[in-house]
Amino acid sequence: MPIPGTPQSLGFFFVLAAACLAPAPLLAVEQGPILRIAIVRTSKPVVVGGDTVVVSGKDFVDTQPGKGVFEFRVKGDSLLVQGEDSGQSQLRVSSAAGQLTINRKSWRGELELLVQGREMLIINSLPLEGYLKGVVGSEIPPNWPMESLKAQAVAARTFALRRRMEREGQPFHVEATVDDQVYGGAASEHERVSEAVDATRGEVIAHGRELASSFFTACCGGETESAREVWGQDLPYARGVPCKWCGDCARSSWNYRVPMAELERSLRKARLILGRLKELQPGGMTSSGRWADLEARTDRGVERIPLDKFRRAAGYSKVFSGRFTVHQEGAFVVFRGSGSGHGVGLCQAGARNMAVNGKSYRQILKHYYPGANLFQMY
Ligand SMILES: [Zn+2]
């Protein structure tokens, strides 16, 4: 049943169902639309294995009965299969069991191999629900309370569907990295995660007639951030809420000490500054207490760096959040901060403690996405 079953959400269902679900057998629809994930980019040979593997292209087909492996590599703009030129720049690989290995790591669904420049791009395509089983446990630990796993499953499902719509017609919908959601394939599946995904199957976060942008963050540090402050998107359900639940997260406080010369190299490489770095200071502050940008004093004057670009260049796993003080100690720059992640949307550490305190995944999602509603999409 649609939740909460308003006429608006019903209209929303039909619009989205038409956009996302091509006519397909009932079982396929129940597992959600096919999602395409970029999982490997390499210039090295890869070995794909499975049970009764079929390799096919526009003018090419090869198969191996029983358990077998194929080796692929890029030569010019063509793919070599077992050392022979296939004459194809794009190949599809499937198996009778619906599961394949790449260099012994296991993936559900099918693979598509594409030549891109001098590299091979491998795309994994599989129904959305299967993807979620390989993604939720990479985002949060599978031993966390069930209601927090369910909240993450719904947020992850919504995030993937948004990306799918935004990137329709492109070679793939999502990256398998922190740029979208960390996805480890069948090797990352866990029984408790699968239970959380199955228990919320097809459920998404909506705002009015649209899928919500269901951002999530590791630990907000006391108040979530507005999407407008980070990405310039004014979303009514992502304007930031107080969070009293994440005080004990792994990154509730952190330090990072880096040589000024090293920081300068990172910022110049990312083309965020042009001059020689002399001093780094915070710029403006957002209403939730994070820095909106930083001021780099260089021999070319003051160069302003938006926070998200700064964190990306310095390292998301070094400058963990936008809540910090910064000062110089001799040749070093020292950051002291709290929280982890961009701070927008669901606070994962907060969701964990809300679940510990008896809150349901619906209560968790309503807290972190105020004004949004849950909707049964399929
Ligand atoms: Zn929090």
Residues whose N, C-alpha, C, O or C-beta is under 5 A from the ligand:
A	BS01	ZN	C219 C220 G221 G222 C243 C246 C347 G350
